[in-house]
Amino acid sequence: MSPSCTVCHSQGLLASGTRFVFPASGTEKQNYNVLRNFALTDSNLLRSKSIGLPFHAGGAPFVDANSSQSRNLATLIPAMVQQVCTAVAPPPPGPAATLPLLRGVSLMSDSTTLAKAAVLFAARNPTASEADAVRTGGDTAMRQTIRSYMQGPAFESFLYEVGDTAFLTPGVDITGDGGYNFADWPMAGAVLGAPNVTQASAAVRDRFVKSARREPLELMRYVVRNDRPWAEMVSGNYTVVNGIMAQYLGAQVDGAFTNRDDDNEFRKATLPSARLGGTREHAGVLSSHPWLNRFPTTDTNRNRHRVAILYQQFLATDVSALAARPLDDAAGGFKVPVMENPACAVCHDTIDPVAAGFQNWDENNRYLPFKAGAIDHSLPASYMATNYPKDAANRPYYMAGDNWFRDGKAPGYGGTSMPGGVTGNRTALQWLGQQVAADPRLAMGAVHFWYKGLFGRAPLKAPFDQTSPQYAALQAAYQAQNQEFQSIAARFRTDRGNGAYNVRDLLVDLVTSQWFRAERTTTPLTATRAAELMDVGSANMLLPSQLNRKLMSVTGQTWNEFDNPYAGWGLYYGEFDGAQLTERGKAHTMMQSISVARLVSIKSCPITKGDFDKPAANRLLFPAVSLTDTPSTAQGQAAIVEGIRYLHKVLWKEDVAATDPEVQRTLKLFNGVWGDRAAAPARAVDCTYNTGNDPAYTGRAWAAVIAYMLRDPKFLFE
């Protein structure tokens, strides 16, 4: 067959779009296995195509049924289909980790790593050509292929979910207290409930609210999609808007909308200051209404909370951990404890100067909302009042012309003073964003931000309790992870062809990192080693929306109960609505188990029947088996084994031999269900298969297999 069939039926050639494709430069054994697998699926079609029937674009390579080649193929096919493929070698083990902490840990193979990346970023399994490219091209090909997954609807959804987790946008107030103030946005009165203004329809108001909440997410997607440097998330002198936002906020849009009514089309823009004239200050996400609203301040907090979130999200720094908070600030008789009490000052020396960067925004997220003479400011009235406590010389702190507090640290960042100081700076937040963008910690901040988005958990923190029996193990784990992160951050700062601080390059680094690829230990675990390796590996419970995308990709169907991840069963499973529930569920407790049990009880039969109802060439799950294949014959049993091996590959990413214990366990389940068919209850079973359309009972046996495999952590976690 080599000189005739491989001319077209090889990867990259004319027939590479069919389901009969030999690997590029395949060995004789590889080609034989492709032929055998196709024969298991449809031996009659194989024979007929070889002689040009019923139609074959490649003609009739074996001429007719009487040719010696056709007769040899007819003799070979029965021998192939009788084989139970126990001779297939297990996949080679992945490479060994090189981090000292990961001694005795093997990493995922390239093919498994590629498959996990494809599900996470493209919501599908790799194609045969992608897998072959990585197999032959090594690390360079794998990086290129993984990066190619970072485009299209699935990747956009991934970005959206990461942003929702970080910025909590579903809980943003757009109207009412804490929302946009129509005094600042006169053009938006119709959607903000301004008095004496004809109100827009409920549908239009709903569109505006949903669109405005998305501003930080869409800004982040703009940065990533266009390979803009991550620093623009805090320093970009712009925002993004869609058509309805541009209409009601009076935005100056860069370019023209393709369709102003498409709420998913966001463009780069700046926002005006209607009261003050000119353009409002922009500092990436920091100046967006949703970010300011979800990370609020008060008159007494003075933006310290916002600084803590800024450091956490973008600089990988927990400022609250700089020192333990004193129990009694008044014990030392300090007039201004945050400045005078050393136990307070250790944190406030860092936080308070930076907090002045938000000096133009009040606790209701309004930009310079007040006026004192000719000075626009955002200082609270309580600080400016005559009864506010005086300084040590009995003088008032507030002085005419101020826009920041004098009973605190001077505005600045590190050792750099902020232009304008306490007297004000209309672009103070813009200046702060530029300082953060230039901070060497920004790269590590990005690693932490996207690690949490990808792994579903926060990076490790250095342990504090040195008396803990696990201190040494936890410290070793933290140092090893930090070592890996430092290496990734260093590469993130460099331009590797897509610009420095490139998020997609960073995601490739994280997915190909040893921390992500660590798969299993090669030696028994002691208690100490278990503590050291507790956080290693990429196992991350998929969100309801991610699980739905994976279901669609690998089974062809979704579960409608997960269509809205923030309500109903989606909320039960994900435990996150971005408003009241702000930490995503990441472990299977009772509600997750109940949700998945409901999913598989409802969907396992429709998924199975839906796939078998397709032509074999179009099936996602069962291309190599039919409902007439039963365990009662050797040929049927062989087909079932191949079908199970295929399911292990597409659902669990395990390309294993028929003798593998997991395959044998699944086979035992299939045979057990099929063997119990005579004792099945007489009452109707809630399954799309029944005696009328599943006389051999194999459809129901396969549905049981699908239910079993979809409930496994290997499917539910990535």
N, C-alpha and C positions, 0 to 999 in steps of 0.2 A: 504493500500500500504506500510505501514511502515516496516513490517518485511520482505517484499520481495524486494522492489525497493531500499530502502536506504542502503541495504547491499553492493550494487555496485555503485549506483548513488549518492554518497556523496563525498565531497571534500577530496582528498587524497586517494580515493579508486579506484577500477578498472575502473569505468566508468567516472572518474573525467575529462577526456579529451573530453567528449561529451558536447552538449549544454543543457542536462537535468541533472543538478547537484543540489542536496540539500545541504544547508550549514551544515558544521560540527556541530553536536549537535543542529540542528535547532529546533525551537519550532514548534508546530503543525500549527500555523498561517504562519510561514515562509515557511514551506514545502508546505502548501496549495497554497501560492502565486507562488512558483516555478512551481507547477503543473498547475495552472491556466494560467500562462504566456506561458508555453509550449503548452497548449491546444489552446490558442489564435493563435499560430503560425501554428500548424499542429495537429489538433485533430485526424484526421484519422491515422496518424503515431503513435500517442500515443496509440490508441486502438489496432492497429495491433501488435505493439511491445509487448504489454502486453500478447499477446497469441502466441508470438514467430515468427511472420510473418513480413516481408518476410524472415528476418534472425535476430536473437537476441542472442548475446553472453550469455545473462542471461537465455536463455531458454524460457519457456512459464509459467510464474508465475501464470497467471489466467487460464491456461489450454486451454480453447477454448471459443468461443463467447457465448456458452450456460451456462457458469458457472455463479454463482451468483455474483462473483466479477466483471466479465466482463460486466454483465448487469447493475450493480450498476454504473460502470464507464461510460457506455453509457448514463445513466440517468443524471449523474453529469456534463458531458462535456457541453451540451447545456446551462445548468444553469450558468456555469462558463463563457462561452464565451459571454453571454448576458450582463454580468456585465460591467458597466462603472465604472472604479475603482476610485470613488470619495471618498472612505472611507480610502484610504491610508493616513496615518498620515504624516505630513511634517517632515523633518529631524529635530532632536533636535538642538537647537542653540549651537554654539560652546562655549567653556569656556570663561569666562570673563578675560580680561587682568588684570595683577597685577601691571604694571608700573603706578605710580601715574598720569603721563600725559595721560594715556589711560583709565582713569576712564570712564565708560559708553561706552566702546568699546568692542564688542564681537570679538572673534578670530574665524578663520576658524575651522571647524570640522577636526578631524583627517583624515577622508576620503577625504575631499577636499584638505587638505595639501598634503596628499599622492599623489593625482591625479596631482596636480601642479608639484610636484617634479618628478613624472614619466615622464611628458611631457618635462620638462626642461632637465633632465639628460638622459632619455632613449627614448625620442621621441615616447611615447606610453601612453595609459591609463593603470592603474594597472590591473592585472589579478584578477579574483574572489578570488583565494587563497591568494594573497597578501593583498587584502582588508580585507578578513576575518581574516588573521593573525594579522593585525593591530587592527581590531575591538575587538579581544579577548585578544591580547597581550599588548595593551596600548603603552606607550611611548617607552619602550625598543624595542618592535617589530617594531614600526614605524621608529625609528632611524636605526635599522638593515636593514629594507626593503629599506629605502631611500638610504642608503650607498650601497646596492647591485645594485642600478641603475647606480652607478658610474664606469662603465666599458663598453667596447664595442664601436662600431662605433659612436653612437649618443653622448656618453659622450666625446669621443675623439674630435668630432666636436665642442662640447660645449667649451672644453679647447682651441681649435684652435681659436675660435671666440673671447674668452676672451683675449687671447694673442695678436691677431691681433689688437684688440681695444687698448690695452695698449702699444704695441711695434711698431705698424704702419709698419709692415714688408713689405706690398706690395709696399711701396715707397722706399725700400732700393736700393742703387746703388751697383751693383756687379761688373760691368765693367766700364771703362772710369773714368773720374774725380770723386774722392770720393770712387771708387770701390777698389777691391783688386788690389794691385800693383804687376805686374809680376816680379819686382825685388825682392820682398819679397817671391814670390811663383813661383819659376822657373818651377816647375812641372806643373803649371796651365797655362803656356803660351799659350797652344793650345786653351783654352777656354776664355782667357783674352785679346786676340788680340796682343800678343807679336810679335815684328818684327822678321823676319828670322826663324819663327817657323811654321811648317805645322799646319794649323788651323783645329780644330775639326769641325764636321758637325754642321749645324744650330740646328739640333734636340738635339745634345749632349750639345751644349752651352746653349740651352734653359733649358734643364734638370738641368744643373749645377747652372744656375742663380736661378731657382725656388727653388732648394734644399738649396742653400746657404742662401736665404732669410728666410728660415724657421728655422734657427738655434735657435733663442730665443724661438720660439713656441715649438719646439721639445725638447729643454732642459726643459722647463716648464712641458711638458707632461711626460717626463722621471721622473722628480721629483714626480709628482702627481701619475702617474701610479704605481711607485715602492714604494710608501709610504715613500719617502725620506723626510727629514725635509726641510721645506720651506726655511730655512736659506741657503741652498745650492744654491739657486738662486743668491746669492751675494757672497758666499764664496767657492762654489764648485771648486776644483782644476782640473776641467775637462770641456769638452763640449760634444756635440753629433754630429755625422756625419752619413750620409748614404754612400752607396757604391761609388757613383760618386764623392762626396766630399772627401772621403778618398783617392780616386785615384789621384785627382788633387791637393789636399792640403798636401798629404804625411802624413796623420794622423796616429797616433799610436792608433789602435782600441783595445778596451777591448773585447776579444773574437773574434769570427768569424761570419760573416754575413751568415744568412740562404740563402739569395739570394742577391748578390751584385747589381743586376740590378733592385731590388725592391726599388724605391725611397722613399717608405714609411717606410722602415726599418732603423731606426736610432739607433746607438749604442754609448755608452760612449767612449770618446777618448780624446787624447791630441794632440795639434798641434805643429809642430816644428818651429824653427826660422832658416830659411835657411841661412840668412846672418850672424847671430851671433853665430849659433850653439846652441845645446841644445833645450829646450822646452820653448815656449812662456809662459808668466804668464797667468794663468787662474783665473778668479774671477766670476764664474757663468755667468750670462747673461751680466754683466758689461763689460767683455772683448771681447764679441762677436762683430764681424764686424757690423751686422745689428743694434745692440743697439747703438754703437758708431756713426754709420752713421746717424741714425734717430734723435739722440740727439747730434748735432755737437758742436764744439767749434771754436773759432778763436784765433788769436794771442793775441788780447786784452781781450777777454772774459776769457781766461785761465781756461777753464773747469768749470766755475761757473754754466753755464747752465746745464751741466751734473750732477753737485752736486744737483741742484734744482730738477731735474727729479728723481735722486736717492732718495732724501728725500721724494718726493711726492709719488713715487711708492712703496717704501719699509719701510718708517718710519712714514707715515701718518702726515707729517710735511710740511707746506707751508713756506719755508724759506723767500719767497718774502713778506710775511705778517708780518715779525718780526718788520718792521717799515716802515713808509712812506718814499719814496725816496725824497731827497731834490731837489728843483727845480734848484738850482744854486750851484754846487759844488765849483766853483771858488770864490764865494763871501767871503769866509774866508781866502783866500790866502794860502790854503793848497797845499803843494808840492805833496803829495800822499794822496788824499782825502779818499780813501778806508781804510787807516790806521789812518789818523789824524782827519778827520771830524767825530765827534761823530754820526751824523745822518747817515753816511755811514757805520761806523764801527760796528754799532749794528747788521747789517746783515753780513757784510764781516768778522767779527770776527768768525762767525760760518761757513760761506761758504768757505773762502779762504784756511784755513788750510786743509780742506778736499779735496779741488780741487787738491792739490798736489798728491793725490792718483792716479790721472790720468796722472802723470807726464811723463810716458813712451809712451804716445800716442799723436801724433800730430793732427792737424786739419784735415788731410786726413786719419786719423784712422790707421796710420802706427806705428808699434812698434819700438821705438828707431831708427828712420830712419837716424839720422845724426851722424857724428863723429867729435870730436874736439881732435886732438892728438889720444890718446888711449881711450878716453872716448866716449861711445855711449850715445846719448841724443836726446831729442825732442824739445829743446828750439828754438824759432823762431830767424831767423838771425837778425831781427830788434832789439831784446833785447840785443844781443851780440855785435852789432855794436858800434863803437867808438862814434858815434854821439847820442847814446841813453842818455837821461837826467841823470845827476849825482846825487848822494845823497847830503845831507846837507853839508857834508865836501868836496864836489866836487870830490868824488871818484866814479869810475864806480861801478854799482851794480854787473855786471857779473864778476865772477872769474873763472879762469880755473878749470875745473873739476866739475862745477855746472851742475845740471839737473833740477833746479827749480829756480824760481824768488826770488831775495833777497829783492825786493821792495814790499814785501807783508808779510802776516802773516807766521810764521814758520809752516812747515807741521806737521799735527797731527790730532787727532780726540778727541774732548772733551778736557780733560786735559792730554791726552796721546800723547807724541811726536812720530813722525814717524821715525823709524830707517833710518839712512842715511841723514835725513833732506834735505837740498837744494842740497847736493852733489850727491844725487841720490840713488835709490833703485830699482833694477831690478824686484822686486816683490812688488812694492808699492801698486798696485791695489789689489793684493792678500791680502796684509796686511789690506787695507781699507775694503775689503769685510769681513774679519774676525771681524773687529771692528763693522761693521754694523750688522753682524750676532749675536754679543753678546749684542747689544743695546736692552734695555728693550722695546723700541718702535717698534721693529720688529714685535711683535705679533699684535699690533694695526695696523701696516702697512699692514699686511696680511688681517686683517679684512676689512680695507678700500679697498684694491685691489680687493678682491673677492666679497665684497658688490657691488662695481660698476659693476663687471662682471655679477653678478646675478640679480641685481635690475635695471641695465642699467642707473644709475645715480650716481653722486658723493655723498659721505656722506655730511651731513650738516656741515656748518661752523658757528662758533660763530659770531653773528651779531656784528657790530662795532658801528653803529649809534644809540646811546642811546636816541636820540631825536625822533626817528621814533615811530609812534603810535603802530607799531607792534613789537617793540623791545622785550617787555616782553614775548610775545607769541613765537617769534622766538628763544629767549634765552631758554625758557622752552623746546621747541622741541629739540634744540641742546643738552641740558643737558640730556634729557631723552634718546636720541639716544646714546649719549656718555656713559651713564650708562649701557645701554644694550651692547654696544660694549666692554666696559671694562670687563664685565662679560664673554663675549665670548672670548676675548683675553686671560683672565686668564686661561680658560679651554684649549685654543689652546696651551699654554705653557706646559701643562701636558701630560703625556703619558697615554692614556686611552685604551691601548691595541694595538695601531697601531703606537706607537712612538709619541714623542712630536713634535709640529709644523706640524701636519698632515693635509694636505689640505682637504682631503675628510671628515675628522671629522669636520673641520671648516665649510664646505659647509652644512653638516647636521645641525650644530648649527645655521647657518644663516637661513636655510629653516624652522626650527622649532622655530625660535625666534618670540617674540611677534611683532616685527617690520614687519616681513614678513607676519605673520598670521592675523594681524589686518584686519578685514573685514568690519564692519559696526558699526555705532553708534546706541545706543539704545535710545538716546534723541535728540531733535532738536539741530542743530548747531547754535551757535552764531557766530558773525564775529571773535571774539577772538579764540573760539574753532576751527573754520575752519583754522585759521592761525597756530594754534598749531598742527593740524593734517594733514596739507597740504602734508607732505612728508611721512606720515605713510602708510604702505601697500606695497604689492609686485607688483602692476600693472606695467608691463614692456612690451612695444611694441616688439613683436618678430621680430628678424631679418629675412630677406627674406629666408635665408637658414634654420633658425629654423622653420619658418612658413611652408616651404616645407616639412621638416621632420614631422611636426605635421600633415599636410595634408595626407602624406603617411600613417602615423600610424592610423589615425582615419577614413580616407575615402578610402584609398587604391590607391590614385592617387596624383601626384604632378603637379605643373604648370611649364612647361618647361621654361617659361620666368624668373623664379627664380633660374634656375640651376646655373647661374653665378651671384652671389649677387653683383658683382662689375661692372656690365655692364647692359645696356638696362633697362628693367623694374625693375630688381633687384636693380640697382643703383638708379633709381627714387624713389623706395620705401624705401631703406635703407639709402640713402644719405651718403654713406661711401665707399671710395675706398682705404683707407689706405695710399694714396699718397698725393693728393690734398685735398680731403675731409676727415678730420681726426676726426670728431665728428659724431657719429651715430645719425640718425634721431630717435627721441623718442616720437613724437607726430604726430597725423594725421592732416596734412595740406592738401592743395589741391592735391598735387602729390600723397600722400598716399591714399587719397580717390579715386582718379582716378584709381590708380593701382589696388586697391581692387575691384572697380566696374568692371574693365576689367577682373580680375581674375574670379569673380563669374559669369559674363556673359558668359565667355568661358567655365568654368569648372562645373557649377552647374548641367547642364543636363548630361554630360558624367559621373560625379561622381554618380549621381542618377541611371542612367541606368546601369552603370558598377556594382553597388552593387545589384540591383534587378536581374541582369542577373546571379548572383551566386546562388547556392543552399542556401536555407534559413539558414542552419546551418553554412554556411561560410560567411554570410553577416556581415559587420562591422556596417552598419547604419540601416538596415531594417530587422532584424531577425524575428520580430513579426508581420509583416504586409505584405500584397500582393497587387499587382496592381488591383486585383478584389475587394478589400475592398473599398467601396465608402460610402459617408455620407448618402446615400439613405436608408440604413438599420441600425438598432440598432447594429447589429453584426459588420457591417463595421465601423460604427462610433466608437465603442469600440476599434476595432483594430487600427484605426487611432490615437485615443487618446494614446493608449499604444505605438504606433510608435513614437509619438511626445515626450512622456515622455522619451523614450529611447534615442532619439536624444538630448534632454536636458541634459541627463546624460553623454553621450559620447562626445558631442561637447562643452557643457558649464559647465560640472561638477556639475549639479544640479539634485539631486535625489529628485524630488518633486512630490506632488500629482497631480491628474488630475484637481483638483480645483484651483491649483496655478494660479495666474494671468498671469504669463509668458506662461504657458502651454495653457491657454485659448486664449491668444493673438496669439500664433502660430497656434492653431486650427482655429481661425477666419481667419487667412491668408489662410490656406489650403482650408477651406470651401469656402472662397471668390473666390479664383482662380478656384476651381472646379465648383462653381456655375456660373461663367462667361464663361464657356466653349462654350456655344452656341453663345456667342457674340465675340468669339476670332476672330481676323482679318483673312481674307481669305488668305492673302499673307503668304508665307512660313516663319516660325519662325526658327531662327538659333538655333535649339535644336535637339539633337539626338532622341528625342521622336516626333512622329507625329501621325496622325490618324491611320496609318497602324500598328504601333507597340504599340500604347497607346490608344486603342479605348475608354477606360473609362475615359481618361484624368487625371488619378491619377498620372501618371509618371510626367507630367508637373506640377501638383500641388505640388508634393513632391520636384521637382527641385526648385520651387519658395521658398519652406520652407528652402531648403539647402542654396540657395543664401542669404536668409534673415539671417540665423544663422551664416554663414561664415563671413558675413560683420560686425557682432556685436563685440564690444570690448571684450566681454567675450571669444571669440575665438581668436581674434587677439592679445590680451595681456595676459601675464601670471604673 
